[in-house]
């Protein structure tokens, strides 16, 4: 079993530590302190983390996020590095890989790509395939609200339909870049968009991409 999630976890922790608590991220309204708190709450406070998807839990999530954001930044970084509590499902390697590869990859890039001097990472083909596998499963969920048809395509021609409709925009790039695009980081994704010019503009500016 590969350990891509563990690798991305440690990389994210290192980047957050280097950037400091007040650096910009690609997450609108969040500095690095907020992003670090989000990662910790997601793993350690399931009673609140559901607020990212369940409207009724939003007040609980906001309260717990405020509590963790107020913690010392160094403590948050250490909690990310050490991972979830002993009896958390995330301790199981299979669960960690399934739930966290994309989470940690995207948030790592949220920190990296918010910096002016960032450059694309060289990712090995096995990792790209792992990202593509997860993108295939989640594409329709992430593209469900976009105003155009949306097809995601790898350079080798593999495709997945994220949203059925017309006109169709085809977004081509490596899986890592397609993930950034599909998660709403359009301006930071190294991809090529093909299709009707107006549809491309609508998609590029859409706030409906992502979960």
PEZI-V973441 format. One record per pair of residues at least 12 apart in sequence whose C-alpha atoms are under 7 Angstrom apart, sorted by the first residue. I is the first residue (numbers start at 1). J is the second residue. D is the distance in whole Angstrom. If there is no record, write none. Layout:
# PEZI-V973441
[[I J D] [I J D]]
This chain:
# PEZI-V973441
[[3 97 7] [4 97 7] [4 101 6] [5 96 7] [5 97 5] [5 100 5] [5 101 4] [5 104 7] [8 104 5] [8 105 6] [9 81 7] [9 104 6] [10 81 6] [12 104 7] [12 108 5] [13 77 6] [13 80 6] [13 81 6] [16 32 6] [17 77 7] [21 33 5] [21 73 6] [24 114 6] [25 110 5] [25 111 5] [25 114 5] [26 110 5] [26 111 7] [26 114 6] [27 110 7] [33 69 6] [33 73 7] [34 69 6] [36 76 6] [36 77 7] [37 65 6] [37 68 6] [37 69 5] [37 76 7] [38 65 7] [40 76 7] [40 79 7] [40 80 6] [41 65 7] [43 84 6] [44 84 6] [44 85 7] [48 60 6] [48 61 5] [48 64 7] [49 61 6] [102 131 7] [106 180 7] [113 188 7] [128 175 6] [128 176 6] [131 175 6] [131 176 6] [132 175 5] [135 179 7] [136 160 6] [139 162 5] [140 162 4] [140 163 6] [141 211 7] [142 182 6] [142 183 7] [142 209 6] [142 210 4] [142 211 5] [143 162 5] [143 163 5] [143 209 6] [143 210 7] [144 163 6] [145 208 5] [145 209 7] [146 203 7] [146 206 7] [146 208 5] [146 209 6] [147 202 7] [147 203 7] [148 165 6] [148 166 6] [148 167 6] [148 168 6] [148 169 7] [148 199 6] [148 203 7] [149 163 5] [149 164 5] [149 165 4] [149 166 5] [149 167 6] [149 168 4] [149 169 6] [150 162 5] [150 163 5] [150 164 7] [150 168 6] [150 169 5] [150 170 6] [151 169 6] [151 170 5] [151 171 6] [152 170 6] [152 171 5] [152 172 6] [152 178 7] [153 170 7] [153 171 6] [153 172 5] [153 173 7] [154 172 6] [154 173 5] [154 174 6] [154 175 7] [155 172 7] [155 173 6] [155 174 7] [167 196 7] [167 199 7] [168 195 6] [169 193 7] [169 194 6] [169 195 5] [169 199 7] [169 200 6] [170 193 6] [170 194 5] [170 195 6] [171 191 6] [171 192 6] [171 193 5] [171 194 7] [172 191 6] [172 192 5] [172 193 6] [173 190 7] [173 191 5] [173 192 7] [177 189 5] [177 190 6] [177 191 6] [178 191 7] [182 209 6] [182 210 6] [183 209 6] [183 210 4] [184 207 7] [184 209 5] [184 210 5] [186 204 6]]
